[in-house]
């Protein structure tokens, strides 16, 4: 394989994931703190876009891509790791949500009065389905797929079918509370539409499993290729085609297809899958044409510490609501908060890594 590798990871993949880390922190800060004027500005729209297709869809696609390069081959450890990631999502809900919300309620802080209490309470926060719950389930599903040695083209077809049929599954219940709680993980749809909380089920398996499965197909294709440059060129070309198809489908009814982002319909899913493939092609071009530098090294560090940083940034951001309120920050304050939260997340991640090395 001609592409440079570092610790069995293609550098272009680490670059894409590192950029997604920054976009993630930026968009979360914007959604929680920026006032409406900032959100509606060109700056706000750019950040909102960068926190869309180049963030979570890239994360999840690269999760599938990297899974193919994993050195672990046994099914049981992979299933256990997926389950731990799944449970960590609920731990994060407690640390970033249940505790600060309960404390703010106990202290009768003004910010609590802004929440739609009929939809928003400690139980709602605890059972919110976010990207970690989804990632854990996706990892377990990918582990089973790999153990069954399923053909990569069947995986790709499955990704396509999931992106197409998911809207017909959302919200299906059987009115048995325990079972419905499980079904929520797969196709739940409970709009909250409050500030940065669009939906209680932020990352249902349907349609988000599309991206890890796409990543598995791409990873398998690259891994078995003798000409990586040619394969990435195909990714770029296919990306353009799907962006155009998805855009054309969504054109006459944008709000229907892009919905609340977490429940994107057919046109939006095709658009985002195309964007991800095009984005991977672009990051490959960057790596091939720009020498490795300190900025790239920083992004590579963020790529490898993505789980730590995801935890850190959410805890910092949501605890900071007590000081900055919700959607009240100006343009300048929002930019400063993005930089501050990014810096804190980076140095905290470095501290965690150094402690792990010294054990």
C-alpha positions as a Python dict, from the first residue, in 0.01 Angstrom:
ca = {
    (1, 'X'): (0, 0, 0),
    (2, 'X'): (150, 335, -101),
    (3, 'X'): (-25, 553, 156),
    (4, 'X'): (179, 639, 462),
    (5, 'X'): (80, 455, 776),
    (6, 'X'): (125, 545, 1139),
    (7, 'X'): (35, 285, 1399),
    (8, 'X'): (-166, 103, 1132),
    (9, 'X'): (-380, 410, 1066),
    (10, 'X'): (-377, 594, 736),
    (11, 'X'): (-272, 950, 811),
    (12, 'X'): (-550, 1090, 595),
    (13, 'X'): (-802, 909, 816),
    (14, 'X'): (-646, 1055, 1130),
    (15, 'X'): (-649, 1399, 968),
    (16, 'X'): (-1020, 1373, 888),
    (17, 'X'): (-1101, 1254, 1240),
    (18, 'X'): (-885, 1522, 1402),
    (19, 'X'): (-1064, 1794, 1205),
    (20, 'X'): (-1397, 1640, 1306),
    (21, 'X'): (-1295, 1672, 1672),
    (22, 'X'): (-1247, 2048, 1635),
    (23, 'X'): (-1570, 2089, 1436),
    (24, 'X'): (-1752, 1892, 1706),
    (25, 'X'): (-1638, 2119, 1988),
    (26, 'X'): (-1711, 2429, 1781),
    (27, 'X'): (-2066, 2329, 1687),
    (28, 'X'): (-2155, 2212, 2038),
    (29, 'X'): (-2037, 2545, 2176),
    (30, 'X'): (-2232, 2733, 1910),
    (31, 'X'): (-2552, 2537, 1973),
    (32, 'X'): (-2541, 2577, 2350),
    (33, 'X'): (-2415, 2933, 2394),
    (34, 'X'): (-2447, 3146, 2078),
    (35, 'X'): (-2739, 3386, 2055),
    (36, 'X'): (-2971, 3375, 1754),
    (37, 'X'): (-2788, 3657, 1575),
    (38, 'X'): (-2461, 3463, 1592),
    (39, 'X'): (-2629, 3141, 1480),
    (40, 'X'): (-2785, 3317, 1181),
    (41, 'X'): (-2459, 3487, 1080),
    (42, 'X'): (-2224, 3357, 810),
    (43, 'X'): (-1990, 3246, 1088),
    (44, 'X'): (-2271, 3055, 1260),
    (45, 'X'): (-2382, 2889, 938),
    (46, 'X'): (-2026, 2779, 859),
    (47, 'X'): (-1978, 2630, 1205),
    (48, 'X'): (-2319, 2462, 1184),
    (49, 'X'): (-2222, 2301, 852),
    (50, 'X'): (-1879, 2193, 974),
    (51, 'X'): (-2050, 2034, 1274),
    (52, 'X'): (-2278, 1842, 1036),
    (53, 'X'): (-2144, 1619, 754),
    (54, 'X'): (-1772, 1670, 841),
    (55, 'X'): (-1830, 1574, 1207),
    (56, 'X'): (-2053, 1285, 1326),
    (57, 'X'): (-2093, 1115, 983),
    (58, 'X'): (-1715, 1130, 941),
    (59, 'X'): (-1661, 995, 1294),
    (60, 'X'): (-1894, 704, 1236),
    (61, 'X'): (-1764, 621, 888),
    (62, 'X'): (-1406, 626, 1014),
    (63, 'X'): (-1510, 403, 1302),
    (64, 'X'): (-1608, 141, 1046),
    (65, 'X'): (-1295, 211, 839),
    (66, 'X'): (-1060, 175, 1137),
    (67, 'X'): (-1244, -136, 1255),
    (68, 'X'): (-1117, -318, 947),
    (69, 'X'): (-759, -236, 1051),
    (70, 'X'): (-806, -350, 1412),
    (71, 'X'): (-550, -604, 1525),
    (72, 'X'): (-800, -774, 1757),
    (73, 'X'): (-967, -1067, 1588),
    (74, 'X'): (-1167, -1246, 1859),
    (75, 'X'): (-1539, -1174, 1875),
    (76, 'X'): (-1584, -1174, 2253),
    (77, 'X'): (-1338, -887, 2334),
    (78, 'X'): (-1491, -675, 2058),
    (79, 'X'): (-1843, -732, 2186),
    (80, 'X'): (-1731, -649, 2539),
    (81, 'X'): (-1562, -329, 2420),
    (82, 'X'): (-1879, -228, 2236),
    (83, 'X'): (-2086, -289, 2549),
    (84, 'X'): (-1846, -76, 2758),
    (85, 'X'): (-1875, 210, 2509),
    (86, 'X'): (-2254, 170, 2518),
    (87, 'X'): (-2259, 198, 2899),
    (88, 'X'): (-2018, 492, 2891),
    (89, 'X'): (-2289, 688, 2710),
    (90, 'X'): (-2509, 668, 3019),
    (91, 'X'): (-2216, 756, 3245),
    (92, 'X'): (-2165, 1068, 3035),
    (93, 'X'): (-2536, 1150, 3062),
    (94, 'X'): (-2499, 1146, 3441),
    (95, 'X'): (-2181, 1353, 3451),
    (96, 'X'): (-2277, 1616, 3194),
    (97, 'X'): (-2651, 1626, 3251),
    (98, 'X'): (-2815, 1460, 3549),
    (99, 'X'): (-2576, 1600, 3811),
    (100, 'X'): (-2561, 1964, 3690),
    (101, 'X'): (-2936, 1971, 3619),
    (102, 'X'): (-3021, 1828, 3963),
    (103, 'X'): (-2782, 2070, 4130),
    (104, 'X'): (-2923, 2367, 3938),
    (105, 'X'): (-3277, 2260, 4028),
    (106, 'X'): (-3185, 2225, 4395),
    (107, 'X'): (-3029, 2571, 4394),
    (108, 'X'): (-3332, 2706, 4205),
    (109, 'X'): (-3111, 2866, 3941),
    (110, 'X'): (-3279, 3082, 3678),
    (111, 'X'): (-3145, 2870, 3391),
    (112, 'X'): (-3362, 2575, 3498),
    (113, 'X'): (-3676, 2785, 3441),
    (114, 'X'): (-3590, 2802, 3069),
    (115, 'X'): (-3610, 2424, 3022),
    (116, 'X'): (-3936, 2265, 2901),
    (117, 'X'): (-3989, 2068, 3223),
    (118, 'X'): (-4277, 1867, 3075),
    (119, 'X'): (-4023, 1712, 2833),
    (120, 'X'): (-3701, 1761, 3024),
    (121, 'X'): (-3610, 1607, 3361),
    (122, 'X'): (-3345, 1383, 3518),
    (123, 'X'): (-3493, 1069, 3365),
    (124, 'X'): (-3502, 1225, 3019),
    (125, 'X'): (-3139, 1329, 3052),
    (126, 'X'): (-3027, 987, 3179),
    (127, 'X'): (-3199, 797, 2897),
    (128, 'X'): (-3095, 1030, 2615),
    (129, 'X'): (-2946, 826, 2332),
    (130, 'X'): (-2630, 995, 2209),
    (131, 'X'): (-2339, 894, 1992),
    (132, 'X'): (-2168, 673, 2251),
    (133, 'X'): (-2470, 447, 2292),
    (134, 'X'): (-2493, 420, 1916),
    (135, 'X'): (-2118, 364, 1874),
    (136, 'X'): (-2127, 79, 2123),
    (137, 'X'): (-2415, -92, 1943),
    (138, 'X'): (-2250, -31, 1604),
    (139, 'X'): (-1924, -184, 1724),
    (140, 'X'): (-2106, -497, 1839),
    (141, 'X'): (-2291, -523, 1507),
    (142, 'X'): (-1969, -478, 1309),
    (143, 'X'): (-1800, -744, 1522),
    (144, 'X'): (-2073, -994, 1437),
    (145, 'X'): (-2058, -901, 1067),
    (146, 'X'): (-1683, -956, 1066),
    (147, 'X'): (-1715, -1288, 1251),
    (148, 'X'): (-1965, -1405, 990),
    (149, 'X'): (-1724, -1296, 714),
    (150, 'X'): (-1999, -1115, 524),
    (151, 'X'): (-1906, -994, 176),
    (152, 'X'): (-1819, -625, 159),
    (153, 'X'): (-2069, -561, -120),
    (154, 'X'): (-2349, -707, 91),
    (155, 'X'): (-2239, -470, 368),
    (156, 'X'): (-2259, -178, 125),
    (157, 'X'): (-2606, -282, 8),
    (158, 'X'): (-2714, -309, 373),
    (159, 'X'): (-2588, 45, 437),
    (160, 'X'): (-2790, 172, 142),
    (161, 'X'): (-3107, -10, 246),
    (162, 'X'): (-3080, 120, 604),
    (163, 'X'): (-3052, 476, 476),
    (164, 'X'): (-3364, 426, 265),
    (165, 'X'): (-3598, 240, 503),
    (166, 'X'): (-3513, 408, 835),
    (167, 'X'): (-3778, 686, 815),
    (168, 'X'): (-4050, 419, 801),
    (169, 'X'): (-3932, 272, 1133),
    (170, 'X'): (-3896, 586, 1345),
    (171, 'X'): (-4124, 602, 1646),
    (172, 'X'): (-4258, 245, 1621),
    (173, 'X'): (-4361, 118, 1966),
    (174, 'X'): (-4538, -189, 2102),
    (175, 'X'): (-4648, -25, 2430),
    (176, 'X'): (-4438, -249, 2653),
    (177, 'X'): (-4216, 1, 2843),
    (178, 'X'): (-3904, -215, 2878),
    (179, 'X'): (-3911, -331, 2517),
    (180, 'X'): (-3993, 19, 2391),
    (181, 'X'): (-3689, 148, 2581),
    (182, 'X'): (-3473, -95, 2382),
    (183, 'X'): (-3646, -12, 2055),
    (184, 'X'): (-3571, 357, 2114),
    (185, 'X'): (-3204, 277, 2066),
    (186, 'X'): (-3275, 149, 1717),
    (187, 'X'): (-3544, 380, 1580),
    (188, 'X'): (-3665, 609, 1854),
    (189, 'X'): (-3791, 955, 1765),
    (190, 'X'): (-3883, 1190, 2050),
    (191, 'X'): (-3849, 1557, 1947),
    (192, 'X'): (-3772, 1803, 2225),
    (193, 'X'): (-3682, 2100, 2006),
    (194, 'X'): (-3522, 2303, 2282),
    (195, 'X'): (-3207, 2498, 2206),
    (196, 'X'): (-2928, 2244, 2151),
    (197, 'X'): (-3153, 1943, 2223),
    (198, 'X'): (-3343, 1863, 1905),
    (199, 'X'): (-3436, 1507, 1988),
    (200, 'X'): (-3405, 1276, 2290),
    (201, 'X'): (-3290, 1002, 2055),
    (202, 'X'): (-2998, 1182, 1895),
    (203, 'X'): (-2832, 883, 1727),
    (204, 'X'): (-3073, 596, 1653),
    (205, 'X'): (-2917, 290, 1491),
    (206, 'X'): (-3148, 353, 1195),
    (207, 'X'): (-3022, 547, 997),
    (208, 'X'): (-2682, 606, 1162),
    (209, 'X'): (-2560, 249, 1112),
    (210, 'X'): (-2531, 346, 745),
    (211, 'X'): (-2204, 528, 816),
    (212, 'X'): (-2008, 254, 1001),
    (213, 'X'): (-2116, 2, 737),
    (214, 'X'): (-2003, 238, 463),
    (215, 'X'): (-1675, 273, 653),
    (216, 'X'): (-1632, -104, 666),
    (217, 'X'): (-1677, -123, 290),
    (218, 'X'): (-1430, 160, 229),
    (219, 'X'): (-1177, 17, 474),
    (220, 'X'): (-1196, -330, 323),
    (221, 'X'): (-1155, -180, -25),
    (222, 'X'): (-846, 21, 73),
    (223, 'X'): (-693, -261, 275),
    (224, 'X'): (-707, -506, -18),
    (225, 'X'): (-603, -254, -284),
    (226, 'X'): (-262, -243, -447),
    (227, 'X'): (-318, 116, -564),
    (228, 'X'): (-449, 335, -282),
    (229, 'X'): (-431, 653, -486),
    (230, 'X'): (-663, 509, -750),
    (231, 'X'): (-908, 387, -485),
    (232, 'X'): (-923, 727, -318),
    (233, 'X'): (-982, 888, -658),
    (234, 'X'): (-1283, 657, -695),
    (235, 'X'): (-1400, 764, -349),
    (236, 'X'): (-1383, 1128, -458),
    (237, 'X'): (-1571, 1063, -781),
    (238, 'X'): (-1838, 853, -608),
    (239, 'X'): (-1867, 1122, -341),
    (240, 'X'): (-1945, 1390, -600),
    (241, 'X'): (-2206, 1166, -763),
    (242, 'X'): (-2387, 1093, -435),
    (243, 'X'): (-2370, 1455, -320),
    (244, 'X'): (-2538, 1558, -645),
    (245, 'X'): (-2800, 1282, -624),
    (246, 'X'): (-2873, 1354, -259),
    (247, 'X'): (-2887, 1727, -323),
    (248, 'X'): (-3122, 1681, -617),
    (249, 'X'): (-3356, 1457, -417),
    (250, 'X'): (-3358, 1705, -126),
    (251, 'X'): (-3385, 2021, -335),
    (252, 'X'): (-3763, 2057, -345),
    (253, 'X'): (-3815, 1955, 17),
    (254, 'X'): (-3498, 2032, 210),
    (255, 'X'): (-3658, 2037, 556),
    (256, 'X'): (-3820, 1697, 499),
    (257, 'X'): (-3499, 1523, 398),
    (258, 'X'): (-3258, 1688, 641),
    (259, 'X'): (-3521, 1686, 917),
    (260, 'X'): (-3356, 1730, 1261),
    (261, 'X'): (-3016, 1603, 1132),
    (262, 'X'): (-3028, 1308, 1373),
    (263, 'X'): (-3322, 1167, 1178),
    (264, 'X'): (-3208, 1247, 826),
    (265, 'X'): (-3413, 1102, 544),
    (266, 'X'): (-3311, 952, 210),
    (267, 'X'): (-3184, 1258, 24),
    (268, 'X'): (-2984, 1384, 321),
    (269, 'X'): (-2831, 1042, 388),
    (270, 'X'): (-2712, 1010, 28),
    (271, 'X'): (-2574, 1364, 44),
    (272, 'X'): (-2385, 1299, 369),
    (273, 'X'): (-2247, 963, 251),
    (274, 'X'): (-2124, 1134, -65),
    (275, 'X'): (-1976, 1418, 138),
    (276, 'X'): (-1786, 1176, 362),
    (277, 'X'): (-1631, 996, 62),
    (278, 'X'): (-1536, 1328, -96),
    (279, 'X'): (-1396, 1451, 234),
    (280, 'X'): (-1175, 1143, 266),
    (281, 'X'): (-1045, 1208, -84),
    (282, 'X'): (-964, 1569, 7),
    (283, 'X'): (-781, 1474, 327),
    (284, 'X'): (-580, 1221, 125),
    (285, 'X'): (-484, 1500, -117),
    (286, 'X'): (-378, 1720, 174),
    (287, 'X'): (-161, 1447, 326),
    (288, 'X'): (-2, 1369, -12),
    (289, 'X'): (81, 1731, -92),
    (290, 'X'): (154, 1904, 239),
    (291, 'X'): (445, 1788, 457),
    (292, 'X'): (360, 1673, 807),
    (293, 'X'): (371, 1969, 1045),
    (294, 'X'): (288, 2059, 1405),
    (295, 'X'): (-76, 2135, 1317),
    (296, 'X'): (-117, 1791, 1160),
    (297, 'X'): (49, 1634, 1464),
    (298, 'X'): (-206, 1809, 1685),
    (299, 'X'): (-493, 1677, 1474),
    (300, 'X'): (-345, 1326, 1486),
    (301, 'X'): (-336, 1349, 1867),
    (302, 'X'): (-702, 1455, 1872),
    (303, 'X'): (-790, 1169, 1640),
    (304, 'X'): (-642, 912, 1877),
    (305, 'X'): (-795, 1080, 2183),
    (306, 'X'): (-1141, 1131, 2035),
    (307, 'X'): (-1331, 939, 2306),
    (308, 'X'): (-1155, 1125, 2589),
    (309, 'X'): (-1213, 1459, 2420),
    (310, 'X'): (-1578, 1382, 2352),
    (311, 'X'): (-1632, 1320, 2724),
    (312, 'X'): (-1430, 1622, 2835),
    (313, 'X'): (-1582, 1880, 2600),
    (314, 'X'): (-1942, 1786, 2680),
    (315, 'X'): (-1887, 1797, 3056),
    (316, 'X'): (-1713, 2135, 3036),
    (317, 'X'): (-1970, 2282, 2798),
    (318, 'X'): (-2281, 2178, 2989),
    (319, 'X'): (-2143, 2268, 3334),
    (320, 'X'): (-2054, 2610, 3190),
    (321, 'X'): (-2422, 2684, 3127),
    (322, 'X'): (-2436, 2799, 3491),
    (323, 'X'): (-2196, 3083, 3403),
    (324, 'X'): (-2294, 3178, 3049),
    (325, 'X'): (-2659, 3077, 3022),
    (326, 'X'): (-2814, 2921, 2714),
    (327, 'X'): (-2797, 3094, 2374),
    (328, 'X'): (-2699, 3431, 2519),
    (329, 'X'): (-2338, 3470, 2403),
    (330, 'X'): (-2221, 3727, 2149),
    (331, 'X'): (-1999, 3666, 1848),
    (332, 'X'): (-1679, 3741, 2042),
    (333, 'X'): (-1778, 3537, 2346),
    (334, 'X'): (-1874, 3239, 2130),
    (335, 'X'): (-1536, 3239, 1953),
    (336, 'X'): (-1352, 3269, 2285),
    (337, 'X'): (-1553, 2983, 2432),
    (338, 'X'): (-1476, 2762, 2130),
    (339, 'X'): (-1104, 2829, 2175),
    (340, 'X'): (-1117, 2786, 2555),
    (341, 'X'): (-1312, 2461, 2543),
    (342, 'X'): (-1084, 2327, 2271),
    (343, 'X'): (-776, 2416, 2476),
    (344, 'X'): (-912, 2262, 2796),
    (345, 'X'): (-1016, 1945, 2611),
    (346, 'X'): (-672, 1915, 2451),
    (347, 'X'): (-469, 1962, 2770),
    (348, 'X'): (-698, 1740, 2975),
    (349, 'X'): (-661, 1468, 2712),
    (350, 'X'): (-283, 1509, 2724),
    (351, 'X'): (-291, 1480, 3104),
    (352, 'X'): (-497, 1158, 3082),
    (353, 'X'): (-256, 1012, 2825),
    (354, 'X'): (48, 1099, 3039),
    (355, 'X'): (-111, 937, 3345),
    (356, 'X'): (-185, 621, 3147),
    (357, 'X'): (174, 604, 3023),
    (358, 'X'): (309, 633, 3380),
    (359, 'X'): (100, 345, 3513),
}
